Amino acid sequence: MTTATRGDPTDVRPAGGLLRHRDFRLLWAGQAVSSVGSNVTTVALPLVAVAVLDAGTFQVAVLSAAAWLPWLLIGLPAGAWVDRLPRRPVMVVCDLLCAVAFLSVPLAALLDRLTVMQLLVVAVSAGTARVFFETADQVYLPVLLRPGQLPEGNAKLQATQTVSYVVGPGLAGLIAQLTGAVAALVLDALTFLLSAVLLLRIRTREPRVRPSERSRSLRRDITEGLRFVIRDPYLRVLTVYGAASNIGLTGYQAVLVVFLVRELRLEPGLVGGLVGVMSAGGIIGALLATMVARRCGTARALLIAAGLTGPPALLIPLAAPGVGLAWPALGGLLIGLGVAIGNVVKGAFRQAYTPHHLLGRVTVSMHLLNYGTIPVAAVLAGAIGARYGVGTAIGVMTAWLALTPLVLLVGPIRRRRDLPAAPVAS
């Protein structure tokens, strides 16, 4: 694939920051509204299962797992396909598919035909679209931006995504309180439609993949991406750390709504508000990420982020009604802070470090393990919760998360101030 648009001295994209970059603003706005909708779903879908269909702890955990299962099933071929296809149309189609999937829930509820099985199908369908969307998005951003603009671009995208972690659950709880959880999914569908419209307005022309540049073998394409990740000491350790931390993060989040509703007896509005507050640290983290990386170094910033993501998780099991809700709020704030800093630094590093023709496959190869552990963790947390109680499941998963920063101490990151700009030639 041609990479002429990256670092081209004839680039005429506007200077003075990305707020003046029209196409980036459209991409940014589209991701912002769809992220809000997606985070409405993280609370609304479990609330529909619990409040409308009276689903059990294990069923709710399986529902959370279903949204991530496609990363295990189609993640690798999706990366190879995205490297062969124009990315913006892929993202638009994914938005439209998500809108249709989420609109089917209120329609089925209106007809009194809604079931847990349909919620599972919707979760899997939206998760499949997410695999393609996120992979295409990671490859598309370096088409819009120069390499030097990637840290700023990733920071802005991460900031709005973390804002959505606060706004989305709060909206879901409010709508569920006022009109029922099912109605919240209508908002989700509308955000995906708006995202598609915004993406269609982007003018930047993406370089075509010439037939001569395409591998004739899908398997060869997949293997090339996997080999690059496995052999690279930085991408390898970041992938293992991401997988390990996602087990703990997803594990406690998969049963958190059940814990708050059935153990602490919180109303839906308070559940959404608390989940939103727990995510608020991500806003601060995204805003501070580039400054932390600049002052401390990108490698050290990753270690700081890991330290904030791990041990504070131990505060979450201390949750109790009333004043005791301050413990999960504080733990969630610190976790969000660490996750956001780490995601901004890691995302900019991967996009600048990886050869562009491999970026889709490298991204999805890392996500395969990172996200592939999520359905396993959700089912495991659900099984522990069903057998020993949801409080025990929260405790086990947060204890695991607290230990995960140790992974980054294995490998070269601990010895460096900054991550390298390019792979060392072999």
Secondary structure, DSSP 8 states (H G I E B T S, - for coil): ---TTSS-TT-----S-GGG-HHHHHHHHHHHHHHHHHHHHHHHHHHIIIIIT---HHHHHHHHHHTTHHHHHHHHHHHHHHHHS-HHHHHHHHHHHHHHHHHHHHHHHHTT---HHHHHHHHHHHHHHHHHHHHHHHHHHHHHS-GGGHHHHHHHHHHHHHHHHHHHHHHHHHHHHHH-HHHHHHHHHHHHHHHHHHHHT---------GGGS-S-HHHHHHHHHHHHHH-HHHHHHHHHHHHHHHHHHHHHHHHHHIIIIIS---HHHHHHHHHHHHTHHHHHHHHHHHHHHHH-HHHHHHHHHHHHSGGGGGGGG--SGGGGHHHHHHHHHHHHHHHHHHHHHHHHHHHHS-GGGHHHHHHHHHHHHHHHHHHHHHHHHHHHHHH-HHHHHHHHHHHHHHGGGGGGSSGGGG-SS--SS----
